[in-house]
Amino acid sequence: MNTHPSAQKPIFSYKKYWAKRFGTAPFLPSTRAEMDELGWDSCDIILVSGDCYIDHPSFGSALIGRLLEAQGFRVGIISQPDWTSAAAFRELGEPNLFFGVTAGNMDSMINRYTADKKPRSDDAYTPHAAPNKRPDRAVIVYSQRCKEAYPGVDVMIGSIEASLRRIAQYDYWSDKVRPSVLINARAELLLYGNAERAVVEIAHRRAAGERFKDIRDVRGTAFLVPHGKTPDNQEWIEIDSTTVDVPGKVDTILNPYQELSPEELAARDNDVKEHAKPVVFMTAKERAEARRQERHQQVVRIPSFEAVAYDPVLYAHASRTLHLESNPGNARALVQLHGERDVWLNAPPIPLTTEEMDYVFGLPYARNPHPSYGDAHIPAWEMIKFSVNIMRGCFGGCTFCSITEHEGRIIQSRSHESVLKEIEEIRDKVDGFKGYISDLGGPTANMYRLACKSHDIEKNCRKLSCVWPDICPNLNTDHTSLIELYRKARAIDGVKKISIGSGLRYDLAVESPEYIKELVTHHVGGYLKIAPEHTEAGPLSMMMKPEMKKYDRFKELFEKASKEAGKEQYLIPYFIAAHPGTSDEDMMNLALWLKDNNFRLDQVQTFMPTPMALATTMWHTGRNPLKKLSRSSNKVDIVKEGKRRKLHKAFLRYHLPDNWPLIREALVEMGREDLIGYSKKHLIPPTQPAGWEPPSKGSKRLSTTGHEHKPTASNGGKKVLGNNRPNHAGGKTKTQTARTAWHPSERFQDAGKGAHSNGNNSSRRAKPSKPKAR
């Protein structure tokens, strides 16, 4: 398999398929009538998606569809089909080449259920936010229906849901380890990670007559093979990593008095001559390249599905191995036994170049929902219609986030020209534009064009994060290009203001005070959201998040820049309750920090284990995969029990009377009665307010002022602050509150994807369409 990065072909360099003569469709057809209008008798490729069809690069099915159309293929879309039968999957007829199946921009289970496993009442990716328009585990269901509709058709699965389920994974909703999604989906190929390069190559090879079962050498793909056989019977060096705590080979101790016969001495000498190799002198760079070339022919066998399903240590070991084999520059193929078949994972895809990123985002998108939806309100579309994705990927490595597992650690950035052109298209083409761009961002606001200073070091690196426990000295943290982009964007005619809606990585921002000044002066509208996640060292180490001294330094620079700009602006921090490695004392200390800093959080989030994340491994196994594992490894404190999870969440909202009884009981058990009282030094009072009654299901809560606190509906994804303005009552303190709603404005639980992520390169966080920095 030719896996060296230099061997990869640019995605825009393929010869166009013959159907290119049909030209560009206003919208990719979703009905037979639309196909007839385009003069098509059939589709070459049909994409199936759990999202409604919005022709915009933030939505995976549209991005992949337009990319394949640009290669000359006739592409149709079946969006949110009725999965109860195969009829809807026959709507466009049998595809000439293959079906491409995706659950949508979000994982279907996260889209449908809360952290408490309760069904959601809305779906941000559906007209009018209607729920129940997609099934549980949509990739499996859709793929099976495609096979039912046309048994002989090739099926490819992809997007965030398939990507994060490519090997055996813990499933929070069923509380068990499930096999690779390939086992039940019956698909021939799975694409994981950023799929553009792979899908273009595979489409052209399929058009040339190859079947999916014969395409086994494309990076970023996974497939099933009979156990013991290698793809195309190529030579592979198998590295056994199926166990832990196994001693190495023990050589037999030589007997110093042993005498060998002349025949034995001659045989030994002949053996030495046969295996002798000349000494070759190589430079350090040549040795590193030789090792890398050898790794390209190595496959690492991780513990089988049957082993990880019942052995937590082996599950954690497999998870750690997968994450260590994620750098495209040095990653090896992986293989995992499932019964009598192996799930084979080729090495991760090579990231797109800036030129390729510009090509993908410059395709002729209609930049609107399909006309069949009329004027329907679609929250995910409202969220991103005036925002621009400038990059993808994240090298933060936060353990609760799946961006790295899907999009990778290498940042892929667009050029200034490409971004500015898109802003002009928004100005000229999108209805309702009034001069306000809601975001220039991506998974993070400020990783644009940041990368390792040395390409050779980057290719050989196996670190899980470039910024933890501190910023790597080899990382370039220069924000100059991003500052220039902001200034150019503000200068475009018709643009009144550009806000930065993506989450900010503040430990990187403090490396560039000029960036903070630029951001605060021109791109903050009163509030800026950042994500410390916690204040205590224990939980932060399990999250791979920076120490609070970085937050304090950023806060200092933020307030200084705000004062110089003559603006009254505030930071809105986000926190997670019940994350693995968090003790009750940690949450108590976080509550004290919130009180000392006059923060009152309206809505908070509890940790939700999502597939393949390292924190999910901690949750399921009680082990820490950030370190080398053994049977005797220390266990991680896991907050699974319902009462503890409620307590951790209550500590984040210490100011609500409904939470006082639970917190009061916990403080007594912890021996911290000193925090119960009426003075400022106390966390909560010893008694409930007059007239307080224990809340019943569905009852309205009392705010800290005793007024009814009514849930606020999402306003299209914009931050709903409601009563969150600084409280000047009393004239002495300014109490700030932060709303961190789960849905549709989810920060990190969007494992399916966010606005700036899409079905082929999604992640898990932030608003329904925008993954945020962690």
Secondary structure by P-SEA (a helix, b strand, c coil): cccccccccccccccccccccccccccccccaaaaaaaccccccbbbbbccccccccccaaaaaaaaaaaaccbbbbbcccccccccccccccccccbbbbbccccccccccccccccccccccccccccccccccaaaaaaaaaaaaacccbbbbbccaaaaaaccbbbbcccccccccccccccccbbbccccaaaaaaaaaaaaaccccccccccccbbbbcccccccccccccccccccccccccccccccccccccaaaaaaaaaaaaaacccbbbbcaaaaaaaaaaaaaabbbbcccaaaaaccaaaaaaaaaaaaaaccccbbbbbbbbccccccccccccccccaaaaaaaaaccccccccccccccccccccccccccccbbbbcccccccccccccccbbbbbcaaaaaaaaaaaacccccccccccccccccccccccccccaaaaaaccccccccccccccccccaaaaaaaaaaaaacccccccccccccaaaaaaacaaaaaaaaacccccbbbbbcccccaaaaaaaccccaaaaaaaaaaaaaaaaaaccbbbbbbbbbcccccccaaaaaaaaaaaaaabbbbccccccccccccaaaaaaacccccccccccccccccccccaaaaaaaaaaaacccccaaaaaaaaaaaaccccccccccccccccccccccccccccbbbbccccccccccccccccccccccccccccccbbbbbbbbccccccccccccccccccccbbbbbccccccccc
